[in-house]
Amino acid sequence: FPVKIHSTSIADRYLHSLFKREQPIHAPIKPKYITAHNTISLDGNALLVIAALNYAARSGDDEFVETHWSALKRAVIWLEDHALEDDGLLHQAAFADWADSIARSGRVLYTNVLYWKALHELALAAPLYSSADDESYFRDKARQLKASINAHFWRQDLGYYVTNEIFDNLSSSGNLLAIAWEMTTPDQAESILDCMDEFDMANPVPTQVVHRAYPNKFVALENRWGGIANYHTSAAWLWLGGWHIIALARMERFMEAELLLYRLSNVIVRDGAVHEVYAPDGFHLSSFWYTSEAPLTWSAGMVVYAHYVYQRHVQKLHNGATISEN
């Protein structure tokens, strides 16, 4: 799956950002498969599978999945080629996931949580669109992978999943998705959320990428030279804030979820837009060479979805029931 699809060059996009101009949308869209650091990205394949199956479940468009079932399977089989050891965990190159300014490589939590979710959803969908063999295969793979994620990343002494072998910091993306998608036990979920609260990761803007910055040598040179070394460290992204709210709501920590919704709403109303990324001072990230893009559909969509999920959990609670995000 492409890293991105776009209609402008890097230089063109940079100049539009620098001079705060809206990027053109009339040029033909082209896929990009190789990252700026000449690596391939694994997370896109898992996200595509998750999104496609979620679309079918919500819309009832069974024909779409029936048509593309073999392609969805191939997307995951391609990922399997990057599981280099018996534990089944994916290995990636540096600068090769959404936090593509960070040289985190090998087994990375975020990428493997996405992989688990893709396998899990394929196992659930197989009885509807395929065979018992597919269901058994993907169910067993998901079960093995979940056990490997817990064995490799969970640190009981710290109370959260670490990022990878080198970095023992708490990265929001993998931890929050694991809670929201019910990969964690309730005790693990509560512990992670307690740690994030202790580390103040949702203040002033929800939610910070990691609780402790990566050493400078692991941050891309262009980010350091551009004055935004904290782009994927102490900066906050509203799409992470959205998953933070969903994780809190799932654990029925509604007062905390409401506080984060309030902070998100305040920032959006203040700026009149959803920005790409926010500095620790609560305003959009900006330097002489770089200005946060706005509006950002990715985060805007997640804010809307987080509010919807929060309201659904509250309503179910009022009705005396519980719900599952799966």
Residue pairs with C-beta under 8 A, 6 or more apart in sequence:
1 44
1 45
1 47
1 48
1 75
2 31
2 32
2 33
2 44
3 32
3 33
3 34
3 35
3 41
3 44
4 31
4 32
5 29
5 30
5 31
5 32
6 13
6 29
6 30
6 32
7 23
7 24
7 25
7 26
7 27
7 28
7 29
7 30
8 16
8 23
8 24
8 27
10 36
12 23
13 23
15 21
16 22
16 23
17 290
17 291
17 293
18 289
18 290
18 291
20 291
33 40
34 40
35 41
35 95
35 96
35 100
36 95
36 100
37 93
37 94
37 95
37 96
37 100
37 220
39 92
39 93
39 94
39 95
39 96
40 93
40 96
41 92
41 96
41 97
41 100
42 79
42 82
42 90
42 92
42 96
42 97
42 111
42 115
43 97
43 98
43 110
43 111
43 114
45 75
45 76
45 78
45 79
45 118
46 75
46 76
46 79
46 111
46 114
46 115
46 117
46 118
47 114
48 72
48 75
49 72
49 75
49 76
49 118
49 121
49 122
50 114
50 117
50 118
50 121
52 64
52 65
52 68
52 72
53 65
53 72
53 121
53 122
53 124
53 125
54 121
55 61
55 64
56 62
56 64
56 65
56 125
57 125
62 128
62 129
65 72
65 125
65 128
65 129
66 129
69 129
69 130
72 122
73 122
73 134
75 118
76 115
76 118
76 119
76 122
76 138
79 90
79 115
79 118
82 90
82 91
82 92
83 89
83 90
83 91
84 91
85 91
87 144
87 148
87 151
87 152
88 141
88 144
88 145
88 148
89 107
89 112
89 145
89 148
89 149
89 152
90 107
90 108
90 111
90 112
90 115
91 105
91 106
91 107
92 105
92 106
92 108
92 111
93 105
94 102
94 103
94 104
94 105
95 101
95 102
95 103
95 220
96 105
97 104
97 108
97 110
97 111
98 110
98 173
99 110
99 171
99 173
99 209
99 232
100 220
100 232
101 219
101 220
101 222
101 223
101 231
101 232
102 214
102 218
102 219
102 220
102 232
102 233
103 218
103 219
103 220
104 163
104 164
104 166
104 167
104 214
104 218
105 164
106 164
106 165
106 166
107 152
107 153
107 164
107 165
108 163
108 164
108 174
109 149
109 153
109 161
109 162
109 163
109 164
109 171
109 173
109 174
109 175
110 163
110 171
110 173
110 174
110 177
112 145
112 148
112 149
112 153
112 174
113 149
113 174
113 177
113 178
113 181
113 183
114 177
115 145
116 142
116 145
116 146
116 149
116 183
117 177
117 181
117 183
119 138
119 141
119 142
119 145
120 138
120 142
120 181
120 326
122 134
122 138
123 134
123 135
123 138
123 139
123 141
123 142
124 326
126 132
126 134
126 135
126 138
127 135
146 183
149 161
149 178
149 183
153 161
153 162
153 164
153 174
154 160
154 161
154 188
155 161
155 162
155 168
158 168
158 170
158 195
159 191
159 192
159 194
159 195
160 170
160 175
160 191
160 192
160 195
161 170
161 174
161 175
161 178
161 192
162 168
162 169
162 170
163 169
163 170
163 171
163 174
163 210
167 214
169 210
169 211
169 212
169 213
169 214
170 192
170 195
170 196
170 199
170 201
170 210
170 211
170 212
171 209
171 210
172 196
172 201
172 207
172 208
172 209
172 210
172 240
172 243
172 244
173 209
173 240
173 243
175 192
175 196
176 192
176 207
176 240
176 243
176 244
176 246
176 247
177 183
177 243
178 184
178 188
178 192
179 188
179 189
179 192
179 193
179 247
179 250
179 251
180 243
180 246
180 247
180 250
180 325
181 325
181 326
182 250
182 324
182 325
182 326
184 192
186 251
189 247
189 250
189 251
190 251
192 247
193 247
193 248
193 251
193 253
193 256
195 211
196 202
196 207
196 211
196 244
197 256
199 208
199 211
201 207
201 208
201 211
201 244
202 208
202 236
202 241
202 244
202 259
202 260
202 263
203 263
204 263
204 280
204 281
204 282
205 236
205 238
205 241
205 263
205 264
205 267
205 278
205 282
206 236
206 238
206 240
206 241
206 244
206 245
206 260
206 263
206 264
207 236
207 237
207 240
207 241
207 243
207 244
207 260
208 234
208 235
208 236
208 240
208 280
209 232
209 233
209 234
209 235
209 236
209 237
209 240
210 232
210 233
210 234
213 230
213 233
213 234
214 233
216 224
216 229
219 229
219 232
219 233
223 229
223 231
223 232
225 289
226 287
226 289
226 290
227 287
227 288
227 289
227 290
228 235
228 285
228 287
228 289
228 290
230 279
230 280
230 285
231 277
231 285
234 280
235 277
235 278
235 279
235 280
235 285
236 277
236 278
236 280
237 276
237 277
237 278
237 299
238 264
238 267
238 268
238 274
238 275
238 278
238 296
238 299
238 300
238 302
238 303
239 298
239 299
239 301
239 302
239 303
241 260
241 263
241 264
241 302
241 303
241 306
242 264
242 299
242 302
242 303
242 305
242 306
243 302
243 306
244 260
245 257
245 260
245 261
245 264
245 306
245 307
245 309
245 310
246 305
246 306
246 309
246 310
246 325
248 254
248 256
248 257
248 260
249 257
249 309
249 310
249 313
249 314
250 313
250 325
252 313
252 317
254 310
254 313
254 314
254 317
257 310
258 310
261 306
261 307
261 310
264 303
264 306
267 275
267 278
267 282
268 274
268 303
271 284
271 294
273 294
273 295
274 294
274 295
274 296
274 299
274 300
274 303
275 284
275 285
275 292
275 293
275 294
275 295
275 296
275 299
276 284
276 285
276 292
276 293
276 294
276 296
276 299
277 284
277 285
277 292
278 284
278 285
278 292
279 285
279 286
284 291
284 292
284 294
285 291
285 292
286 292
309 325
312 323
313 323
316 322
316 323
